[in-house]
Every structure is written in structure tokens, then in C-alpha cells.
Amino acid sequence: MKFETIMLNGLFAACIALCVLVMSAMLRITPASVQLSGATHSATSHCATADARCARDAG
């Protein structure tokens, strides 16, 4: 009975420590900024340029 109690207490401590580490990692992380307006190539401008090139080459 004493061995089981020690094992359960150790498992509880390990789980709490793991939860604290994961929670602190999630709270400290900062997301990377997204620069949508400063993008040099967008999907719409690329498609429009490709269509214009195809029309110019075909005609």
C-alpha cells in the first residue's frame, strides 16, 4: 500500500510539472507577424499577369 501511494504521488507530481511546462510555453510564445499588405506577389496579381502574358503571346 505504501509503494502504491508513493507511485501515485510521483505520477501526480510529474503530471503537474508537465502541465506547468506546457502552459508556460504556450503563454510565453509570441506569434509571428503576418504582412499581407507588404507582400510583393499576390495570387490575384500573379494570375492577372499570367493571363495578360498568355493573351499577348497568343495574339
C-alpha positions in Angstrom: 0.0 0.0 0.0 2.8 2.4 0.8 4.6 1.7 -2.5 1.4 2.4 -4.5 0.8 5.7 -2.6 4.4 6.8 -3.4 4.0 5.9 -7.1 0.7 7.8 -7.4 2.1 10.8 -5.7 5.1 10.8 -8.0 2.9 10.4 -11.1 0.7 13.3 -9.9 3.8 15.5 -9.4 5.1 14.6 -12.9 1.8 15.4 -14.5 1.5 18.7 -12.7 5.1 19.6 -13.7 4.4 18.7 -17.3 1.2 20.8 -17.3 3.0 23.8 -15.9 5.8 23.5 -18.5 3.3 23.3 -21.4 1.2 26.1 -20.1 4.2 28.4 -19.6 5.5 27.6 -23.1 2.0 28.5 -24.5 1.9 31.7 -22.6 5.4 32.9 -23.4 5.3 32.3 -27.2 4.7 35.2 -29.5 3.1 34.7 -32.9 5.0 35.8 -36.0 3.5 38.9 -37.6 1.8 38.4 -40.9 2.5 41.0 -43.6 -0.3 40.8 -46.1 -0.2 44.4 -47.3 3.6 44.3 -47.9 3.6 41.2 -50.0 5.3 41.7 -53.4 3.4 38.9 -55.2 -0.2 38.1 -54.6 -2.3 35.4 -56.1 -4.6 37.8 -57.9 -1.8 39.9 -59.4 0.1 36.7 -60.5 -3.0 35.3 -62.2 -3.7 38.6 -63.9 -0.1 38.9 -65.1 -0.1 35.3 -66.4 -3.4 35.9 -68.2 -2.1 39.0 -69.8 1.1 37.3 -70.9 -0.9 34.4 -72.3 -3.2 36.7 -74.3 -0.2 38.7 -75.5 1.6 35.6 -76.6 -1.5 34.1 -78.3 -2.3 37.3 -80.2 
